[in-house]
Amino acid sequence: MALKEAWAADTDLGSRDPNNLNDHLKVTFEECLGEPDHSHALDCVWKYSYKCFNMCKLLCYLICTTICGIPMAICWGCFFACVTFCHVWNITPSIRAMEVNCSITKRIMSIGMDSCVNPCCEACGGIFSAFKK
């Protein structure tokens, strides 16, 4: 993606987690707090605790994303740019160099196997080929 295309692109505001990366973060009041049958707070306490939990969770998230969302996006963008840089300029060429060097070792091992092991295997195969069921 070119720089101009990256800035011009818009995100889908309706589906913000299309790959369900953060399903484990769907936390509800009932998953965190629960009173057993023999221990109940006053109804108004339970009712307003529910409302406060949800409101504070939402407000805190909104405040954190407002303050930190763009700087964090910049940090993660830089991080993945560095990861891409390392793969393009270091890891992939290193793997390719190893493949080239290993292909020489493979050829040398193949020559040794063809010279030493294959004749023994062919001799054993010749001996056992005479046996039939």
N, C-alpha and C positions, 0 to 999 in steps of 0.2 A: 504494500500500500504506500503510495506516494505521500509526501508531507501535506500537499494540498488536499488530497482525498481523505487523509486521516482527520484533518481539522473540519472538513465539510460533512463528514459522516455523522449521522444522528443515531441514537440508541432507541431501542423499543422501550418506551416508558410503561407499557402495560405489562410486559413479561420481563421482569428484571433478573430472573434466575431460570432461564429456559432449560438449562442442563441439570437443574435440581442440585446444585453444588452445596447448598446450605439447608437442606431439609432437616438436618439435625438441630438447627437453631429455632425451629418452630416450637417455642416453649409457651405453654399456657399456664394460667393461674392454678388450674386443677392438677397439673403435672408437678407443681412445686409445693403447693400447700394443700393439706387435706386433714380434716379433723375426724378422728374416729367417732363412732356412734356414742360412746360414753363421755366424750369431752367436746362440748360445743361452746364457742364464744357467743356473745350476744349477736342476734341477727343483724343489727345495724353495723356492728364491728366487722362481721364477715362480709356484708354487702359492700361497705365502703373500702375494706381491704382489697376486695376484688377490683373495684373501680380505680383505687390508687395504684395498685400493681400495674394494671394495663396502661393507665395514663402516664405513670412515671417511666415505664418501659418505653413507651412511644416517645415521650418528650426527651428523655435522656438520649435515645438513639438519634432523634432529630438534631439535638444540640451537638452531639459528637460528630455526626456526619457533616453538619454545617461548618463546624470548626476544622475538622480534620479530613473530610472527604477528598477535597481537591489535593491537599499536600500528600495524602496517602496514595492517591491515584498517580501522582507524579513520581513518588518513590517506587511504587510497584512497576510503573512504566519503565523507569530507569533500570530497575532490577532485571526485568525480563529483556530489556535491550542488552544489558551486560551478559545475561545468560545466552542470548542469541549470538552476541559477538564472540563469546568463548567457544560456542559450538562451531560457528562458521570458521573462525580463525585459529582454533587450537584443537578442539576435541576431534572434529571430523577429519582434519588432515592427519592427526596423530593416529587415528584408527586406520586410515588409508595407508599410512606409512607402515604400520604394523602388518596390515594385510599383505603389502608388497614383500616385506621381509619374511613373513611366515610362508609365503608362496615358495620362496627359495628353499626354506627348510623342508617344506612339504615335498618338493621335487627331489631333494637329497634323500629324504627318508624313503620316498617311493623307489628310488634307484636301489637303495640298500635292501628294501623289502623284496623287490623283484629279483635281486641277485642272491639273497640268502634264504628268505622264508618261502618264496613261491616254489623253488625246486623241491624243498622238503614236503610242502603241501601236495604238490603234484605227485611225488613218489608215494606218499601215504594214500592219496586218492587212487593211484594205479593199483596199489595192493588191495585196497578194499573194494575196488570196482568189480572184482571177480565174484564177490559175495552177492547172492541174490536172495530174495525172500522165499 
